[in-house]
Amino acid sequence: MIMGAEPSSPPNRRFRGTGFGVLFGGLTAVVSIAAIGRAWAACDIGSSAAANGMTLLFFAPLIWIAAAVPWMILDGTLGRRHRRTALTAGLIFTLWFTWFLVTWLGMPDSYPAPSCPGNVPPWWPSFIPA
């Protein structure tokens, strides 16, 4: 044993929740922004691609934070005793949140879309409600 060396400590539980939050929050933001941008482009929503891109860049960190915080809360509360349940709940929330953002921001009802009937882009799967 090396003199003065301390035994390694177990991994910090708080970092695990933060890691999941950063990872899944980032994935949620990227997928949501890409799908919203694609929906806007397909339905001719907005003034130009540059303006739409700047709007989406503004939303990206907000979506990332909004998706990361529930992961940290789930890991800090439910994850202490029921790790698999917390992961399942987090994945279900992430899928729901991504669907909500894409259908709420990407397909606005108030915008007249002559190229997209019902403001639903042609590439949107019919089995997923919009």
mmCIF file of the C-alpha atoms, coordinates in Angstrom:
data_MODEL
# 
_entry.id   MODEL 
# 
loop_
_atom_site.group_PDB 
_atom_site.id 
_atom_site.type_symbol 
_atom_site.label_atom_id 
_atom_site.label_alt_id 
_atom_site.label_comp_id 
_atom_site.label_asym_id 
_atom_site.label_entity_id 
_atom_site.label_seq_id 
_atom_site.pdbx_PDB_ins_code 
_atom_site.Cartn_x 
_atom_site.Cartn_y 
_atom_site.Cartn_z 
_atom_site.occupancy 
_atom_site.B_iso_or_equiv 
_atom_site.pdbx_formal_charge 
_atom_site.auth_seq_id 
_atom_site.auth_comp_id 
_atom_site.auth_asym_id 
_atom_site.auth_atom_id 
_atom_site.pdbx_PDB_model_num 
ATOM 1   C CA . MET A 1 1   ? 0.000   0.000  0.000   1.00 0.00 ? 1   MET A CA 1 
ATOM 2   C CA . ILE A 1 2   ? 1.224   3.465  -0.847  1.00 0.00 ? 2   ILE A CA 1 
ATOM 3   C CA . MET A 1 3   ? 1.681   5.749  2.105   1.00 0.00 ? 3   MET A CA 1 
ATOM 4   C CA . GLY A 1 4   ? -0.762  8.642  2.159   1.00 0.00 ? 4   GLY A CA 1 
ATOM 5   C CA . ALA A 1 5   ? -3.031  7.101  -0.462  1.00 0.00 ? 5   ALA A CA 1 
ATOM 6   C CA . GLU A 1 6   ? -6.669  6.942  0.493   1.00 0.00 ? 6   GLU A CA 1 
ATOM 7   C CA . PRO A 1 7   ? -9.009  4.187  -0.648  1.00 0.00 ? 7   PRO A CA 1 
ATOM 8   C CA . SER A 1 8   ? -11.128 5.139  -3.608  1.00 0.00 ? 8   SER A CA 1 
ATOM 9   C CA . SER A 1 9   ? -14.612 6.229  -2.726  1.00 0.00 ? 9   SER A CA 1 
ATOM 10  C CA . PRO A 1 10  ? -17.729 4.723  -4.285  1.00 0.00 ? 10  PRO A CA 1 
ATOM 11  C CA . PRO A 1 11  ? -19.207 6.642  -7.222  1.00 0.00 ? 11  PRO A CA 1 
ATOM 12  C CA . ASN A 1 12  ? -21.237 9.636  -6.221  1.00 0.00 ? 12  ASN A CA 1 
ATOM 13  C CA . ARG A 1 13  ? -25.003 8.987  -6.548  1.00 0.00 ? 13  ARG A CA 1 
ATOM 14  C CA . ARG A 1 14  ? -25.696 12.613 -7.348  1.00 0.00 ? 14  ARG A CA 1 
ATOM 15  C CA . PHE A 1 15  ? -23.380 12.457 -10.348 1.00 0.00 ? 15  PHE A CA 1 
ATOM 16  C CA . ARG A 1 16  ? -25.248 9.430  -11.707 1.00 0.00 ? 16  ARG A CA 1 
ATOM 17  C CA . GLY A 1 17  ? -28.560 11.335 -11.755 1.00 0.00 ? 17  GLY A CA 1 
ATOM 18  C CA . THR A 1 18  ? -26.869 14.360 -13.273 1.00 0.00 ? 18  THR A CA 1 
ATOM 19  C CA . GLY A 1 19  ? -25.203 12.172 -15.892 1.00 0.00 ? 19  GLY A CA 1 
ATOM 20  C CA . PHE A 1 20  ? -28.508 10.613 -16.904 1.00 0.00 ? 20  PHE A CA 1 
ATOM 21  C CA . GLY A 1 21  ? -30.091 14.063 -16.977 1.00 0.00 ? 21  GLY A CA 1 
ATOM 22  C CA . VAL A 1 22  ? -27.382 15.528 -19.177 1.00 0.00 ? 22  VAL A CA 1 
ATOM 23  C CA . LEU A 1 23  ? -27.367 12.535 -21.523 1.00 0.00 ? 23  LEU A CA 1 
ATOM 24  C CA . PHE A 1 24  ? -31.107 12.038 -21.960 1.00 0.00 ? 24  PHE A CA 1 
ATOM 25  C CA . GLY A 1 25  ? -31.853 15.770 -21.787 1.00 0.00 ? 25  GLY A CA 1 
ATOM 26  C CA . GLY A 1 26  ? -29.375 16.353 -24.598 1.00 0.00 ? 26  GLY A CA 1 
ATOM 27  C CA . LEU A 1 27  ? -30.796 13.528 -26.682 1.00 0.00 ? 27  LEU A CA 1 
ATOM 28  C CA . THR A 1 28  ? -34.321 14.849 -26.133 1.00 0.00 ? 28  THR A CA 1 
ATOM 29  C CA . ALA A 1 29  ? -33.255 18.338 -27.194 1.00 0.00 ? 29  ALA A CA 1 
ATOM 30  C CA . VAL A 1 30  ? -31.478 17.140 -30.332 1.00 0.00 ? 30  VAL A CA 1 
ATOM 31  C CA . VAL A 1 31  ? -34.289 14.845 -31.473 1.00 0.00 ? 31  VAL A CA 1 
ATOM 32  C CA . SER A 1 32  ? -36.982 17.428 -30.686 1.00 0.00 ? 32  SER A CA 1 
ATOM 33  C CA . ILE A 1 33  ? -35.184 20.276 -32.433 1.00 0.00 ? 33  ILE A CA 1 
ATOM 34  C CA . ALA A 1 34  ? -34.474 18.132 -35.509 1.00 0.00 ? 34  ALA A CA 1 
ATOM 35  C CA . ALA A 1 35  ? -38.091 16.943 -35.764 1.00 0.00 ? 35  ALA A CA 1 
ATOM 36  C CA . ILE A 1 36  ? -39.513 20.436 -35.187 1.00 0.00 ? 36  ILE A CA 1 
ATOM 37  C CA . GLY A 1 37  ? -37.187 21.905 -37.819 1.00 0.00 ? 37  GLY A CA 1 
ATOM 38  C CA . ARG A 1 38  ? -38.127 19.189 -40.271 1.00 0.00 ? 38  ARG A CA 1 
ATOM 39  C CA . ALA A 1 39  ? -41.851 19.738 -39.622 1.00 0.00 ? 39  ALA A CA 1 
ATOM 40  C CA . TRP A 1 40  ? -41.475 23.503 -40.073 1.00 0.00 ? 40  TRP A CA 1 
ATOM 41  C CA . ALA A 1 41  ? -39.612 22.998 -43.345 1.00 0.00 ? 41  ALA A CA 1 
ATOM 42  C CA . ALA A 1 42  ? -42.169 20.500 -44.686 1.00 0.00 ? 42  ALA A CA 1 
ATOM 43  C CA . CYS A 1 43  ? -45.120 22.756 -43.847 1.00 0.00 ? 43  CYS A CA 1 
ATOM 44  C CA . ASP A 1 44  ? -43.476 26.086 -44.800 1.00 0.00 ? 44  ASP A CA 1 
ATOM 45  C CA . ILE A 1 45  ? -43.804 27.465 -41.280 1.00 0.00 ? 45  ILE A CA 1 
ATOM 46  C CA . GLY A 1 46  ? -41.861 30.614 -40.473 1.00 0.00 ? 46  GLY A CA 1 
ATOM 47  C CA . SER A 1 47  ? -40.258 33.315 -42.532 1.00 0.00 ? 47  SER A CA 1 
ATOM 48  C CA . SER A 1 48  ? -36.969 31.707 -43.574 1.00 0.00 ? 48  SER A CA 1 
ATOM 49  C CA . ALA A 1 49  ? -34.665 28.841 -42.732 1.00 0.00 ? 49  ALA A CA 1 
ATOM 50  C CA . ALA A 1 50  ? -32.244 31.187 -40.972 1.00 0.00 ? 50  ALA A CA 1 
ATOM 51  C CA . ALA A 1 51  ? -34.942 32.643 -38.726 1.00 0.00 ? 51  ALA A CA 1 
ATOM 52  C CA . ASN A 1 52  ? -36.288 29.181 -37.939 1.00 0.00 ? 52  ASN A CA 1 
ATOM 53  C CA . GLY A 1 53  ? -32.770 27.971 -37.155 1.00 0.00 ? 53  GLY A CA 1 
ATOM 54  C CA . MET A 1 54  ? -32.163 30.835 -34.746 1.00 0.00 ? 54  MET A CA 1 
ATOM 55  C CA . THR A 1 55  ? -35.474 30.146 -33.014 1.00 0.00 ? 55  THR A CA 1 
ATOM 56  C CA . LEU A 1 56  ? -34.597 26.479 -32.642 1.00 0.00 ? 56  LEU A CA 1 
ATOM 57  C CA . LEU A 1 57  ? -31.126 27.346 -31.319 1.00 0.00 ? 57  LEU A CA 1 
ATOM 58  C CA . PHE A 1 58  ? -32.817 29.494 -28.700 1.00 0.00 ? 58  PHE A CA 1 
ATOM 59  C CA . PHE A 1 59  ? -35.093 26.598 -27.687 1.00 0.00 ? 59  PHE A CA 1 
ATOM 60  C CA . ALA A 1 60  ? -32.326 23.961 -27.538 1.00 0.00 ? 60  ALA A CA 1 
ATOM 61  C CA . PRO A 1 61  ? -30.859 24.776 -24.088 1.00 0.00 ? 61  PRO A CA 1 
ATOM 62  C CA . LEU A 1 62  ? -34.321 25.350 -22.634 1.00 0.00 ? 62  LEU A CA 1 
ATOM 63  C CA . ILE A 1 63  ? -35.477 21.931 -23.825 1.00 0.00 ? 63  ILE A CA 1 
ATOM 64  C CA . TRP A 1 64  ? -32.252 20.351 -22.576 1.00 0.00 ? 64  TRP A CA 1 
ATOM 65  C CA . ILE A 1 65  ? -32.747 21.758 -19.074 1.00 0.00 ? 65  ILE A CA 1 
ATOM 66  C CA . ALA A 1 66  ? -36.472 20.949 -19.020 1.00 0.00 ? 66  ALA A CA 1 
ATOM 67  C CA . ALA A 1 67  ? -35.722 17.334 -19.963 1.00 0.00 ? 67  ALA A CA 1 
ATOM 68  C CA . ALA A 1 68  ? -32.720 16.922 -17.634 1.00 0.00 ? 68  ALA A CA 1 
ATOM 69  C CA . VAL A 1 69  ? -34.307 18.123 -14.387 1.00 0.00 ? 69  VAL A CA 1 
ATOM 70  C CA . PRO A 1 70  ? -36.929 15.322 -14.167 1.00 0.00 ? 70  PRO A CA 1 
ATOM 71  C CA . TRP A 1 71  ? -34.173 12.730 -14.633 1.00 0.00 ? 71  TRP A CA 1 
ATOM 72  C CA . MET A 1 72  ? -32.244 14.172 -11.700 1.00 0.00 ? 72  MET A CA 1 
ATOM 73  C CA . ILE A 1 73  ? -35.385 14.320 -9.563  1.00 0.00 ? 73  ILE A CA 1 
ATOM 74  C CA . LEU A 1 74  ? -36.328 10.741 -10.448 1.00 0.00 ? 74  LEU A CA 1 
ATOM 75  C CA . ASP A 1 75  ? -32.854 9.459  -9.635  1.00 0.00 ? 75  ASP A CA 1 
ATOM 76  C CA . GLY A 1 76  ? -32.756 11.368 -6.368  1.00 0.00 ? 76  GLY A CA 1 
ATOM 77  C CA . THR A 1 77  ? -36.139 10.139 -5.174  1.00 0.00 ? 77  THR A CA 1 
ATOM 78  C CA . LEU A 1 78  ? -37.295 6.913  -6.801  1.00 0.00 ? 78  LEU A CA 1 
ATOM 79  C CA . GLY A 1 79  ? -33.829 5.806  -7.907  1.00 0.00 ? 79  GLY A CA 1 
ATOM 80  C CA . ARG A 1 80  ? -32.609 5.348  -4.349  1.00 0.00 ? 80  ARG A CA 1 
ATOM 81  C CA . ARG A 1 81  ? -34.624 2.178  -3.862  1.00 0.00 ? 81  ARG A CA 1 
ATOM 82  C CA . HIS A 1 82  ? -36.048 1.233  -7.237  1.00 0.00 ? 82  HIS A CA 1 
ATOM 83  C CA . ARG A 1 83  ? -33.426 1.940  -9.868  1.00 0.00 ? 83  ARG A CA 1 
ATOM 84  C CA . ARG A 1 84  ? -35.143 0.103  -12.751 1.00 0.00 ? 84  ARG A CA 1 
ATOM 85  C CA . THR A 1 85  ? -38.464 1.766  -12.019 1.00 0.00 ? 85  THR A CA 1 
ATOM 86  C CA . ALA A 1 86  ? -36.779 5.178  -12.053 1.00 0.00 ? 86  ALA A CA 1 
ATOM 87  C CA . LEU A 1 87  ? -35.099 4.415  -15.388 1.00 0.00 ? 87  LEU A CA 1 
ATOM 88  C CA . THR A 1 88  ? -38.375 3.181  -16.889 1.00 0.00 ? 88  THR A CA 1 
ATOM 89  C CA . ALA A 1 89  ? -40.261 6.249  -15.644 1.00 0.00 ? 89  ALA A CA 1 
ATOM 90  C CA . GLY A 1 90  ? -37.510 8.492  -17.015 1.00 0.00 ? 90  GLY A CA 1 
ATOM 91  C CA . LEU A 1 91  ? -37.630 6.861  -20.448 1.00 0.00 ? 91  LEU A CA 1 
ATOM 92  C CA . ILE A 1 92  ? -41.426 7.095  -20.563 1.00 0.00 ? 92  ILE A CA 1 
ATOM 93  C CA . PHE A 1 93  ? -41.221 10.784 -19.595 1.00 0.00 ? 93  PHE A CA 1 
ATOM 94  C CA . THR A 1 94  ? -38.549 11.421 -22.234 1.00 0.00 ? 94  THR A CA 1 
ATOM 95  C CA . LEU A 1 95  ? -40.631 9.833  -24.995 1.00 0.00 ? 95  LEU A CA 1 
ATOM 96  C CA . TRP A 1 96  ? -43.757 11.698 -23.914 1.00 0.00 ? 96  TRP A CA 1 
ATOM 97  C CA . PHE A 1 97  ? -41.894 15.028 -23.617 1.00 0.00 ? 97  PHE A CA 1 
ATOM 98  C CA . THR A 1 98  ? -40.354 14.646 -27.075 1.00 0.00 ? 98  THR A CA 1 
ATOM 99  C CA . TRP A 1 99  ? -43.763 13.830 -28.594 1.00 0.00 ? 99  TRP A CA 1 
ATOM 100 C CA . PHE A 1 100 ? -45.334 16.790 -26.759 1.00 0.00 ? 100 PHE A CA 1 
ATOM 101 C CA . LEU A 1 101 ? -42.704 19.264 -27.963 1.00 0.00 ? 101 LEU A CA 1 
ATOM 102 C CA . VAL A 1 102 ? -42.835 18.104 -31.579 1.00 0.00 ? 102 VAL A CA 1 
ATOM 103 C CA . THR A 1 103 ? -46.634 18.178 -31.752 1.00 0.00 ? 103 THR A CA 1 
ATOM 104 C CA . TRP A 1 104 ? -46.995 21.422 -29.785 1.00 0.00 ? 104 TRP A CA 1 
ATOM 105 C CA . LEU A 1 105 ? -44.168 23.491 -31.297 1.00 0.00 ? 105 LEU A CA 1 
ATOM 106 C CA . GLY A 1 106 ? -43.702 21.730 -34.629 1.00 0.00 ? 106 GLY A CA 1 
ATOM 107 C CA . MET A 1 107 ? -47.348 21.554 -35.672 1.00 0.00 ? 107 MET A CA 1 
ATOM 108 C CA . PRO A 1 108 ? -49.114 24.753 -34.571 1.00 0.00 ? 108 PRO A CA 1 
ATOM 109 C CA . ASP A 1 109 ? -52.877 24.764 -35.137 1.00 0.00 ? 109 ASP A CA 1 
ATOM 110 C CA . SER A 1 110 ? -53.037 28.531 -35.634 1.00 0.00 ? 110 SER A CA 1 
ATOM 111 C CA . TYR A 1 111 ? -50.669 28.587 -38.621 1.00 0.00 ? 111 TYR A CA 1 
ATOM 112 C CA . PRO A 1 112 ? -52.258 28.139 -42.047 1.00 0.00 ? 112 PRO A CA 1 
ATOM 113 C CA . ALA A 1 113 ? -50.361 25.380 -43.801 1.00 0.00 ? 113 ALA A CA 1 
ATOM 114 C CA . PRO A 1 114 ? -51.474 24.876 -47.404 1.00 0.00 ? 114 PRO A CA 1 
ATOM 115 C CA . SER A 1 115 ? -48.872 22.165 -48.015 1.00 0.00 ? 115 SER A CA 1 
ATOM 116 C CA . CYS A 1 116 ? -49.721 20.179 -44.841 1.00 0.00 ? 116 CYS A CA 1 
ATOM 117 C CA . PRO A 1 117 ? -53.342 19.261 -44.290 1.00 0.00 ? 117 PRO A CA 1 
ATOM 118 C CA . GLY A 1 118 ? -54.148 19.724 -40.617 1.00 0.00 ? 118 GLY A CA 1 
ATOM 119 C CA . ASN A 1 119 ? -50.604 21.058 -40.071 1.00 0.00 ? 119 ASN A CA 1 
ATOM 120 C CA . VAL A 1 120 ? -49.306 17.485 -39.927 1.00 0.00 ? 120 VAL A CA 1 
ATOM 121 C CA . PRO A 1 121 ? -46.232 16.948 -42.120 1.00 0.00 ? 121 PRO A CA 1 
ATOM 122 C CA . PRO A 1 122 ? -46.452 14.167 -44.703 1.00 0.00 ? 122 PRO A CA 1 
ATOM 123 C CA . TRP A 1 123 ? -43.571 12.217 -43.093 1.00 0.00 ? 123 TRP A CA 1 
ATOM 124 C CA . TRP A 1 124 ? -45.324 12.010 -39.673 1.00 0.00 ? 124 TRP A CA 1 
ATOM 125 C CA . PRO A 1 125 ? -46.332 8.378  -38.915 1.00 0.00 ? 125 PRO A CA 1 
ATOM 126 C CA . SER A 1 126 ? -50.094 7.899  -38.939 1.00 0.00 ? 126 SER A CA 1 
ATOM 127 C CA . PHE A 1 127 ? -50.052 5.662  -35.846 1.00 0.00 ? 127 PHE A CA 1 
ATOM 128 C CA . ILE A 1 128 ? -48.645 8.471  -33.665 1.00 0.00 ? 128 ILE A CA 1 
ATOM 129 C CA . PRO A 1 129 ? -51.307 11.059 -32.767 1.00 0.00 ? 129 PRO A CA 1 
ATOM 130 C CA . ALA A 1 130 ? -50.600 14.614 -33.731 1.00 0.00 ? 130 ALA A CA 1 
# 
